[in-house]
Amino acid sequence: MLEENIAEKEKTIQEMKEQNLRFSADLDNFQKRISEESMKLSKYASERIIRELLPVLDSLENVKDEGTLAIKRQIEQILQKEGLVAIDDNSKFDPNRHEAIGVEDGGEANTIKKVVRRGYAIGDRVIRPELVILNRGD
């Protein structure tokens, strides 16, 4: 009877240890997931306001006035600090980074002939695709 009681208690202790290990692993996984989500949120928190500022940047693109150009450069610097980078790959068309709005004769097929509107990304996430005209090919 005493041996049965001891065996039962040892079994209970073993089950509790295993349960504790599972809870500990679950807690670690939860903390990692929360940390990853927090990093993603902070990385992309400013995305909404950046999207709203891009049309302003577009409007300033063709301005020649020095004062306005200085403002444009300041806006670009602020956006770059937030991780915004211009999509500047004027070679092969990539549907993940470009949006084709036309095709013209000449050049190698499916290469970018002209950029109509700059595209932007934060890290590997495209905020706005680059609007491009493609070469039809010779």
Number of C-alpha atoms within 10 A of each C-alpha: 6 7 8 9 10 11 12 12 12 12 12 12 12 12 12 12 12 12 12 12 12 12 12 12 12 12 12 12 12 12 12 12 12 12 12 11 12 11 12 11 12 10 14 15 12 13 19 10 10 18 13 10 14 19 11 12 16 13 10 16 14 9 12 9 9 9 9 13 15 11 13 18 13 12 16 18 13 12 19 13 10 16 15 20 18 17 18 12 13 14 13 15 20 15 10 10 20 24 20 18 12 14 18 14 12 13 14 15 17 17 20 24 23 16 19 14 15 18 21 21 18 20 12 8 12 18 21 19 20 27 19 23 21 26 21 17 13 8
